[in-house]
Amino acid sequence: MRYIEPHAHMVSRVTDDYVALATAGCAAVCEPAFWAGFDRSSPLGFRDYFRQLTEYEPARAARYGLAHYCWLCLNPKESEDLKLAEEVLALIPEFLDRPNVLGIGEIGLNKNSRNELRVLEQHIDLAARHDQLILVHTPHLEDKLKGTRLILDALRADRRIRPERVIIDHVEEHTAKAVLDRGHWAGMTLYPVSKCSPARAVDILDRFGTERLWMNSACDWGESVPLAVPHTALEMRRRRWPAETIDRVVYQNPIAFLSQSPRFRVPQ
């Protein structure tokens, strides 16, 4: 099996996880900027984190034959401090020309607050000014539908944003249609406790088709499964999905979206 892991927080994973990804057939892993599990206290912490994503983690992945790409942003969980947000966003442009940077992400909302929305709009403006792809985080559980609607409206309000260059992640049964109807890509996150199980993800594919959809593990320091994508491919095989359709979802679809960035190279 060949596949792309389009959303994984590998800085929080051990090297055994890289071995497992490579052994399972992963050709490339993409890492959005993320919350560290605690709120960072200064822009210098983010500068070091951006260096980790653009310098050190690609080297670690390469030891196991994996291409490593990343996205840069201030995570929604840390968006309440507007002064810090302004300082962090000012740092990002100096990293955008790094060879493994795909765009701005994962931006979005956490609690759907006014400050989070303001920082989301600033990120969207940053992406538009620098012609970057966008990866969006949608809130969890009961805030997801409201947050998704707010995000969709913020993206539509900026006429510079082309919908097909935005992937809105963590969609579920009640949000996937709205995202796809706006012309965006939709990502299904496969978590053992929340978000989508493999069975639910395949149900969503049954309902909405395979166009502009991908799957990811979003594995981090919490309860998560780095091999969630191949596990879900096995569920598709169990339900007798054709091999070429499975390949389209787990390999060709991520490549189609990510190739909109000139820095993404199809793994050989």
N, C-alpha and C positions, 0 to 999 in steps of 0.2 A: 504494500500500500504506500502511496505517496501522498503527502499532505503538507499544508502550510499551517503553522500555529500563528494566527494573526493577532493574538492578544495574550501575552503572558508576562508576568512580572518576575523575570528571571533573577534580578538582583536579590530576591528573597528566597531563591531556591538553591539547593546544593548541586554539586557537579554531577551526582548520580542522576539527577533529572535530565541533564543534557544528554547523558548516555542513553537514558530511556527514550527520549524524543528521537534521537538519531537512529536507534535500533528499531523503533516503530515505523520509520520511514519519513520523519519530518525533514523537510528540505530547508526551511527557513523559519525563524521565529521573530516576531515583531513585539516590541516592548513599549507600551505607552507609559508616560510619566505618571506617577502614582503617589498616593499618600504613604508615608513611611510607617504608619501605625501610631504616630504621634505628630503633633504640629511642630514643624521646624521653626526656629526662633529668629532666623535672619536670612537675608538673601544669599549669604555666603554658603549656607547649607545647601541651597538649591544649585548654586554654581558647582559645588563639588558633586552633587547628584547628577547634573547634566554632563559633567566630565565622566562620571562612572558609566552613564548610558552611551556616551559617544566614543569613549576610549577603552575602558577596561572590560566592560561586558562583551563587546564584539570580539575581543581577543580571547576571552574565556570560552565563548561559543565556538570559535574557530578551532580550538583544540579538539573538538568533537565533530568537526566537519559541517557545522551549522552556520549559515549566514545569519547575522543578527542585525535587525533594524530597530529604530526607536522613534518615538514621538515625544515632543517637549511641551510642557505647560505647567501651570500651577493647578494642582488638583482641586476640584470643587470643595472638598472637606476643609481646605485651608484658605477659602475665599472670603471669609468674614472680615479679615484684617485688610482693609482696602489699601493702606499704605504699603504693607508687605506685598500685596498683589501688584501694585504699581512698580515696585522695585524689581520683583521677579520677572514680570513681563518685559521690563527694560533689558534684562539679561539675555532673553531668548534669541533675539536676532543674531547675536555673535556666534551662536551654535548652529544656525539653520543651514549653513553651507557644509556641515560635516557630512562625510560620505554615506553614513548610515541613517540620516535623519529623513523621515518620510513626511512629516508635517506637524500640526498642532493637535495635541491630544494627551490623555483623555480629558477633555474639557466637559462642562455640563453643569448639572445641579445635584445637590445632595439632599438639602432640606427645603429647596425651592424658596430660599429667602431672597430679599431684595438685593443684598450685597452679592450673593452668588450669581444672581441674574446680571448684575452690572459687570462683574468680572467675566462672565460668559460672553457678554457683548464685546468686551475689550479683547478677548481671545479671538472672537470671530473677526473683528477688525484687523487684528494682527495677521491672521491667516490670509485675509483678503489682500492686505497691503503687500504681503510677501508671496502671494500666489501659492499657498500651501494647502495640501489636503487636510481634512479635519476628521478627527475621531472623537465621538461624543459619548460620555457616560450618562446614562439615565438613572434616576433614583431607584431605590429598592422598594419592594413591597407596596404598601398602600399609597405612597407618594409617586409611584411610577407614572401613572396615567396623567396626572396633573403636570408633573415635571416634563414629560414627553411633549405635551401640548405647548408648554412655555418655551421649550427648546426649539420646536418646529417653528413657532412664531418668530423667535429671535433670528433664526436662520433666514426665514423668508423676508424679514424686515431689511436685511442687508442685500441689496440687489446685485452686489458683486459676487455673491456666493452661488456657484453652480451646484445644484442638488446632487448630481451624480458624483461629485468630488467629496461628499460627506458620508461617512459611515456612522450610523447611530446604533450604539451597542446596547446589550442587555435587553433586547426586545423580548416580549412575551406574547401570549395569545391575544391580549387586549390592546397591544400597542403596535404590533407588526404592520397591520394594514395602514394605519395612519402614516407611518414612516415611509412605506413603499409607495403609497399614493402621492406623497410629495416628491417622489423621484429620487429619494435618498437610498443608499444601501442600508441593510439591516443586519445586525450581528446578534446571534443567539449565544449566550454565555452558559456554559455547562457546569453547574455547581452541584455538589452532592447534597447540600442543605437548602439553599435558596436558588433563585433563578430557574434555569431549565434542567431537567433530567434528560438523558438521552432519548427516552421514550417521548417526552413532551416536545423536544426539538424536532423529532421526526414527524410527530403529529402536525407541528407548525408547517413543515415542508409539505406534508400531504395537503394542507389547507391552502397555502399561499404559493406553492410552486418553488422552484429553485432559482429564479432570476433575482439578482441583486441581494442574495442572502449568503452569509457565511456563518461558521460556527467557531467558537474559541473556548479555551479553558479558563482564561483570566487567572491562572494559578498565581498565588501570592503566598504570604506568610500565614494566611488563615486556612480554614478547611477548603481544600481544592484539589483537583486531580490533574496533573500535567498531561496525562494521556487521555483526557476526556474526548478529544476530537476523534482519535481512532476507535475509542470505545463506542462512540455514537455511529461511526461508519459501520461497525459490526452490527449495531442495531438495525441500520438500514439494510445491510446484507441479510439479516435474519428475516426482514419483512419482504425480501425478494426484490429490492430495488436493483435496477441494472447497474453493473459495474461502472459503465461510462457516466451514469448520473451521479453515483457516489463520488467519482473522481471530479466531476464538475463542481460539486458542493465543497469538497474539502481541499481541492487543489486549484482547479481552474478559476473558480470564482474569486478567491483571495488574490490570485495573480492578476485577474482582470481589473480589480479595483486598485491594487497597490501599484500596478504598472503605470497608473496616471502620474506617479512621481518619477521623474527622470533618474532618480537614484536607485530605484528598485530594479534589480536584475533577476530574471527568471533563473532559479537554481538549475544547474546542469547535473 
